[in-house]
Amino acid sequence: MNITERFLNYVKFDTQSAEESQTVPSTSKQLIFAEYLRDELKAEGFADVEMDEQGYIYATLKANTKKEIPTIGFISHYDTSPDCSGKDVKPRIVKEYDGGDIVLSEGIVSSPKKFPELLAHKGEDLIVTDGHTLLGADDKAGIAEIVQAMCWLRDHDEIKHGDIRMGFNPDEEIGMGAHLFNVEKFGCQWAYTIDGGDLGDLEYENFNAAAAKININGVSVHPGFAKGKMVNASMLATELAGMMPADERPETTEGYEGFYHLLGIESNTEHAKMSYIIRDHDRKKFEDRKKFIVSVVDKMNEKYGEGTVEIAVNDQYYNMKEKIDPNMHVIDIVLKAMELCGVPPKVQPIRGGTDGAQLSFKGLPCPNIFTGGVNFHGPYEFVSIQVMEKAMQTVVKICELTAGYND
């Protein structure tokens, strides 16, 4: 089976996760794919294949040498985004893309005028959708690349390597993928998530992240008799939002710039709820941002009375760079692998988070490598077959180079 066939098999499965769910995995349909993948890994002859009740899958390609080599791992998630349907995906291969418009379905066109990133793949074979669902390259392309790389190494015994672990998990798209990942059972000295974007993407910096939940307690009085008595919680919510820096929002920032993002407001006269997320790559600036939003609440309480506004700030994840910097050999190996595979590296910060960030803080240094997918989470998603093959080759080369790590 080649990598394209493997990927097309995977996207037949609807594995959309659900934010509102309280179960693990968040949707039972994810387990249907997990069972399929578990059985495929067994059929391919890998060792230690197991799946726990929550759908976390672990497997091993055993070492083919007695040489002492670090055990490394590769990880991908199999859920797809709640943002767009992943049911009845109808992929199509556009052979030798000519750089023009791609008609996905009647009236639905993927055009380089809107998506200029298409032009970087002129002459390549692109897998696209029919314009009604996402494709699922995030992250089934990553799974296909890992499994294909392990099969290649299994069949090429001349390439010496140590034990290589595979890990596949649910619910990454809702921020829960790493929560129940068993790092101790995985047993690796370091690992890589294969969950990045286009050719050459290498990410080992991400946001520090926190969530702020704000409750505003108003006083409801008949509007005809409200003077000096009413405290309109809805108006206080808009006032508080106006005290936040207007130039530090997602829509006004890029690169390493952090932000405050108002996710939503639920309000009436008597009560309002506000939900913010706080992001910054720099740990000190991150801590300062949390202090600032608390100071805004304090000012509101000074004006309207203690207890009028309440806030709870909870950290979500941290910048993996803190854990990667002392282990830069993990990055050096990837950069060398990309060079040997003819892949120009694009090292850039993630304006978000990954399972790898959480895993890094659980003791498993875990940067993120490209899969080849583009325009994730929507019907214009596509992946280049040639870039998928490059990702697979990069994984193989990482394993080969790691075998010389102790030399």
KOLTI-678422 format. One record per atom (N, C-alpha, C, O): z negated, y negated, x negated. Coordinates in steps of 0.1 Angstrom, whole numbers, plus 5000, padded with zeros to 4 digits. Layout:
N
ZYX...
END
This chain:
407
500050124992500050005000500049884991499249864982500949784994500949664986500049554992499549575003499849444985498949344990499349285003498449245011500649265006501049215018500749305030500249255040501049435028500749525039499249525042498849535053498449525031496949525033496549405041495749415050497049285037496649165044497049165058496249135067498249205061498749215075497949305083497849285095497549415078496649505085495349435089494849455100494749365080493549295082493549195093492649185101494649115093494749005103494949055117494948975127495249185119495349235133493949235140493949235152492849225132491549225138491049085141491148995133490549075153489948945157488448945152487649025157488148865143486748865137486148725138485348695129486448655148485948515149484348525151483848605158483748435143482248425144481848325155482748245159480648315158480148225169478848155165477848225163478948025165477747945161476547955170475447955165476847975183475647975192474948105193473948115199475548205186474948345187473648355179473448285169472748445184471548465177471548605170470548645164472648675171472748815165473348805151473948705147473248915144473848935131474549065131473849175132475949075130476748955129476748885142476248935153477348765142477248675154478148725165477948685177479148815162479948875172480149015169480349055158480149105180480249245177481549285173481749395166482649205176483949245171484149245156485049305151483249165149483349175135482949315129483549355119482149385136481749515132482949615133482949715125483849595142485049675144485849675131486249775126486049555126486749535113485949595102486449655093484649565102483849615091483849765089483949815078483849835100483949975100485350025095485350115087486349955099487749985093487749965078488250055071487149855074487249825059486349925052486749975041485249955057484350055051485150195049485050255038485750235059486550355059487750355049488050445043488350235049489450215039488950225025489550295017487850165022487250175008486950315004487150354993486450395014486150535011487450615009487450695000488450585017489650655015490350625002491050704997490150504997490650464984489950524972490350514961488850594975488050664965487050584958486550634947486650474963485550394956484250454958484050534968483350424949481950484949480950394957481250274959479850454961478750374966479150294978478550184980480050344986480550264998479450275009479150385013478950165013477950165024478150035032478549925027477750045045477749935054476349935061476050035067475649825061474349815068474549775082475649755087473449775090473549745104474049605107474649585118473949515098474449385100475949365096476449255097476549465091477949465088478249425073479349395070477249415065477449385051477949515044477249625045479049505036479649615030479549605015479749495009479249715008479149714994479849844989479849944995480549824977481249934971481449914956481249804952481750014949481850014935483150074929483450184934483750004920484750074911483950104898483550014891483750234896482950274885483650244871484850244870482850224861483250194848484150314842483850434846485050284834485950384828485750394813486550444806484550344808484250344794482650354793481950314802482250404782480750414780480250294773479050274770481150204770480750074764479849994773480049994785478849924767477949844775478649714780478949624771478849704793479649594798478849534810478349614818478749404811478049354823478649394836479849404837477849424846478249454859478549324867477649244868479749304871480149184878480649224892480849344895480749124901481149154915482149044920482248934915482749084931483649004938483349004953483149114959483348894959482748884973483748804982484248704978483948854994484748775004484148795018483448895020484348705027483848725040485048765050486148725047484648835060485748875069485748805083486648835091484748725086484848645098485848535097486148485086486348495108487248375109486648265117485648285124487148145115486448025120486448025135487348065142485247965141485147945155486147835160486247815172486647755150487447635154488747665161489347585168489247785159490647825164490647975167490048055159491348015177491348155181491948245170492848205163491348355168491848455159492248585166492348695159492448575179492848695187494348705188495048605190494848825186496248855187497148775178498048705182496648765165497448695155498748755153498948875152499848675153501248725152501748665139502448555140501548725128502048675115503548695113504148785119504148615106505648625102505848585088505248495083506748655081507048625067508248535067509348575071508148425060509248335058509748355044509048315034510848425042511348465029511948345022512648265028511548335009512148225000512248095008513248035010511048045011510947915018511747805012511747785000512547745020513547645015513147505015513947415011511847475018511347335017511547255030511147135030512047315040512247245053511247275063510147335060511547235076510647265087510547415090511547485088509347465093509247605098508847605113507847555116509747655121509547665135508647785138509047895136507347755142506447865144506647925158506748045160506847845168507147875182507947765188508047655182508447775200509147665206508147545207507147555213508647435201507847315202506747305192506047205192506547405184505447405174506147425160506647525157506047315152506747315139505747275128505047185129505847355117505047325105506047255096507047315091505847125094506747045086506146985074504946945074506846985063506346925050506146775052505446715044506646715062506346575065504946555069504246455065504346655076502946645080502146725070500946695068502646835064501946915055502646925042503347025039502646825034503346815021503046925012503846955003501846995013501547105005502547215006502547304997503247225016504247325018505247325006505747425001505547205001506647184991506247254978507147284970504947264976504547334963504947484963504847544953505347534975505647674976507147704979507447804985507947604976509347624978509847744970509547754958510647834976511147944969510248074971510648184967509048054976508148164977508148224991508748165000507548334993507548405006506248365013505148405007506248305024505048245031504748335043505748365051503548365045503048425058502548315067501648245063503148305078502748195088502248255101502448375103501748175110501448215123502548185133503548135129502248215146503248175156502848045163503348005173501847975157501447845161500447845172500047745178499947965176498947975187497548025182496548015190497448065170496148115164496148075150497148025144494948085144494848075129495448205124495748295131495648205110496148325104495048425099495248545101494048365094492948445089492948475074492248555068493848395066493748405052492448365046492048405036491748285054490348255051489448345059489148315071489048465054489148495040489748645039489348715029490548685048491148815047492048825035492348935030492648715031493448715019492548755007492948824998491348695006490448724996490048874995489948934985489848935007489549075008490649155002490449244994491849125007493049195003493249184988493649284981492949074982493149054967492149134960492449194949490949134964489849214957490149364958490149434948490449414970490749554972491949594964491949704957493049514964494249544957493949554942494549634935493149454937492849454923492049574919492349634908491149614927490349734924491249864924491049954915492149864933493049984934493949984921494250094916494449864917495249854905494449904893495049984885493249864891492449904880492150054881492150124870491950104892491650244894492850324889492750434883494050274891495250344888495750314874496750374869495150224867495550194853494350204844493650114840494050334840492850364833492950314819491850304812494050264814494150204801493450074800493150024789493250004811492449884811490949914813490549964823490249894802488849934802487949824809488249704808486949874817486149784824484849854827484649974826483849764830482549824834482449844849483549844856481249874854481149884869481449744875481049644871482249754886482649634893482249654908482649754914481549564913481049574926481849484936482349374932482049534948482649454959481649434970480849524973481649314976480849284987481549204997482249104994481449245010482149185021481149155032480449245036481149035037480148995047480648925059481748865058479848925070480248845082479748705081478948675072480148625090479448495094479348385084478548305084480248395074480348285064480748155071480248045067481648155081482148035087481047965095481247845098479948025098478847955105477647935096476547915100477947955083476847925073475848025071474748005065476048145076475048255076475448375067474748475066476548365060477148485053476248535042476148655040475548445035474748485023473348515027472548575019472948485039471448495043470948635041469848655036471748735045471248875044471948955034471849075033472748885025473448955014472349005004471548924999472349135002471349194993471749184979472449274973471249084972471649054958471049164949471749204940469849214952469249324944470049444945470349514935470449484957471349604959472649584952473249684946473249464953474549434947474449464932475449524926473449424925473149464912474049414901474349484891474449284903475449224893474749114885473749054889475349094873474848994864475448854868474848754867476648864874477248744880478348794889478748914888478848704897479948744907480848624910480548514905481848644918482848544922483148564936483448674941483048454944483548454958485048424956485448334950485848504963487348484964487548424977487848494987487448294978487448224991487948084990487647994998488648054979489147914977490547894983490947974991491147784980492347744986493547784978493847904975494347684974495647704968495547744953494547754947496747784948496847834934496047754924496147634923495147824917494447764906493047704910492347664901492747694922491547634926490347714920490247834922489447634914488247694908487047594911487147484907486047644918485047554923483647604919483347724922482947524912481547564909480547444911479447444905481047344918480147234923480347224938481447224943479247204945479347184959478247084963477447044955478247044975477246944980475847004980475747134982474846924978473546954982473546914997474146815001472846995006473046975020471746975027470847065024471546895037470346895046470846855060471846795062469946895069470246865083469046775088467846805085469346675096468246585101468346585116469446555122467246625123467246625137466246515142465146505137466746425150466046305154465846305169466746325177464546295174464246285188463746135191462946085183464246085201463845945205463245955219463846005229462045905220461245905233461245765239460645675234462045755250462145635257461145625269460345715271461245515277460445495289461445465300462145355299461445545310462445525321461645445333460645485337462245335337461745255348462945215356464045195351462745195369463845145378464445025371463744925368465745015370466344905363466144775369466144665363465844775382465544645389464144585385463944465388463344665379461944625376461644665361460444685358462644665353462544715339462144625329461744665318462144495331461844395321460544415315459444425322460444425301459244445294458644585295457644605289459344675302458744805304459644915299459245005293460944905302461945005299462145015284462244915277462145135279462645165265463745265266463545375269464945215265466145295267466545375255467045325245466245505256466445595244467945595240468145605228468845585249470245585245470545455237471345475227470045345240470245225233469645235219470145185209468445295218467745305205468545405196468645385184469245505202470045595194471245515188471545535176471845425196472945355190472445255180473145225170471245195182470745105172470445175159470745125148469845295160469545375148470845405140470945395128471845445148473145485142473745365135474345375124473545245140474045115134473345085121473845005114472145135119471445105107471845195095471445175084472645295098473145385087474345325081475145255087474545345067475645275060477045315066477445435066477745215070479045235076480045285066481045355070479945265053480845305043480445445037480945475026479445505043478945635037479045745048478045805051480245755053480545855064481645945058482245915049481846065064482846155059484246085059485046115050484546005069485845945070486145835061487245785060485045795053485245685043484945735029484845645020484745855027484345905013485246015009485946085017485246044995486046144989485346184976484446124971485946294970485446334957484046364956483446444964483346294947481846314945481046224954479846234954481646154963480846054971480146134983480846214990478946104984478146174995478246095008478845985009477546145018477646085032476546125041475846215038476446045052475646085063476646105075477546025077476546215082477546245092476746275105475946365107477046185115476446205128477246305136478346285140476646425138477346535144477346505159478346545166476346455165476346435179475046365185474046355178475246305197474046245204474046305218475046305225472846345222472646375236471546285241470446275236471846205252470946105256470946065270471946085277469746015275469645945287468645835285468245815273468145765295467245655293465945705287465345635279465445815291464145865288464045935274463045935267465246005271465146085259466546095252467546095259466546095239467746115231467546205219466446205213468546285216468546365204469746335196470846315201469546315183470646285174470646395163469546445158471746435159471946535148472746485137473946455139472146485125472846435113472946545103472046635102474046545095473946625082474146525071474746425072473446555060473346475048473946555036473546665034474846485029475446555018475546465005475846345006475346524994475646464981475646564970474846654970476546544960476646634949475446614939474946704933475046484938474046454928472646474935472346424946471746554928470546594934469646474937468946464947469546374927468746264929469246174941468446134949470546154942471046074953470846154966470646084976470946284965470646364977469246334982468946314994468246344973466846324977466646174982465946154991467346084976467245944980467845924994467345845002468946004997469545995011468546045021468445985032467846155018466846205028465746095030465246075041465246035019464245935020464745815028463945755036466045775027466545665034466545685049466145595057467045805053467045825068465645825074465445785085464745875066463345875071462845725072462145695081463245645062462845505062463445435074462845345080464645465078465245415090464445445103464145355111463945565104463145605115461745535114461245485125461245515102459945435101460145295106459245245113461245235103461545095108461645095123461244995129462245195129462345205143460945205149460745145160460145285143458745305149457945175147457045145155458145105136457544975134457844875145457044795150459144885150459644795160459244835174458844755182459244965177459145015191457745095193457445125204457045115182455745185184455845325178456745395179454745355171454645485165454845605174454245605185455645695170455945815179457145795188457545885195457745675187458945655196460145735190460845795198460245745177461245815170460645925161459845885153461146045162460646155154461746215146462946225151461546255134462646315126462146445119460946445114462946545117462746665109463946685100465046695105463746685087464746695077464546835070463546855065465646915071465547045065466747075055467847055059466347115043467447145033468147265038467647365044469547275035470347385039470847465027470747585027471347395017471747465005471847354994471747234996472047404981472047314970473347334962474047424963473547234952474747244944474647354934473747354925475547444935475447564926475647534911475347614902476147404908476247364894474947374887474947404875473847354893472547374887472347514881471747534870472947614888472747754883473947794875473847894867475147734876476247774868476247714854476547774844475747584853475647514840475047604829475547604817473947674832473347754821474047884819473747964810475147914826475848034826477348004825478148064832477747914816479147864817480147974812481347954814479648084806480548194803481248244815482348294814480548234827481148284839482448204843483348254848482448074839483547984841484648004830485848014833484148014818485048034807485948154808487148154805485348264814486148384816487248364826488348414824486948294837487948264847489048174841490248204844488648074834489647984828490648054819491848034819490048154811490848234802491748324810492948344807491248384821492048474829493148404836494248454836492948284841493948204847495048174837496248184839494648134825495648104814496548224811497748204810495948334810496648454806497548504818498548574816497248464830498048494842499048384846499748394855499048284838500048174840499648084852500548034859498348074854497847994866497247864861496247874854497847754864497147624860495847604868495947594880494747594861493447574868493347434874493747334868492747434886492447304892490947314896490447364906490147254886488647254888488247134896488547024891487647154907487347044916486047074924485747194926485346964927484146994935484447024950485446984955483647104956483747144970483047034978481847014976483746984988483146884997482646965009483046955020481747055006481147145015480247245008479747214997480147365013479347465007480047605008480947615016479547705000480147835001478947935001477847904998479248055004478348165002477848174988476648204985478748134979478448144964477348044961476548074952477247934968476147834965474847894968473947894960474747954980473448024984473148144975471948164971474148214971473948334963473448294949472648364943474048184944473648134931472148104930471448124920471648044941470248014942469348134945468148134945470048244949469248374950469348454938468948574937469848394927469748464914471148524909471148594899472148494917473448554914474448444911475148394921474648394899475648294896477048334902477548444900477648244910478748284918479748174922479648114933480548134912481648034915482648084925482648204928483547994929484548034939485948024933486347924926486848114936488248124931489248124943488948164954490348074940491448064950491948194956491848294950492448184968493048294975494548274978495348364979494948144978496348114982496448054996497548014999495448065004495548015017495547865018494947795010496247805028496347665029496247635044496647715053495747515048495547465061494647565070495047605081493547605064492647695070492147635084492247515086491747735092491047705105491947645116491447585125493247665115494147615125495447685125495747775117496347655135497547735137498647705126499647775126498447605118499447575107499047645094499647615084498047725095497547795083498747885077499447945085498847895064499747985058499248035044498347975039499848135039499548185026500748235019501648295025500848205006502048254998501748394993500648414987502648484995502548614989502448614974501648684968503248524968503248524953501848464948501448514938501248374955499948324951498848434953497948444945498948504964498048614966498148714954497148764950499348744950499548834939498948774926498348844918499048644924498448574913496948584913496248604903496348574925494948584927494448724923493448744917495148824928494848964925494948984910494049044904495948934903496048944889494948884881494448934871494548764887493448694880492148774881491348774872491848834892490748924894490749034884489749064877491949104882492049204873491749154859491049224851492349044855492148994842490648954839490248964828489948904849488548874848487749004844486949004835488149114851487449234848487749284833486849334826489049264829489449304816488749224805488249274795488649094808488049004798486549024797485849014787485949054809484449084809484149204800483049214794485049294799484849414790484649374776484049454768485149254772484949214758483849104757483749044746483049084767482048984767481049004756480548904750480649124754479549144744480149174730479349194720481449154728482049184715481649074705482149074693
END
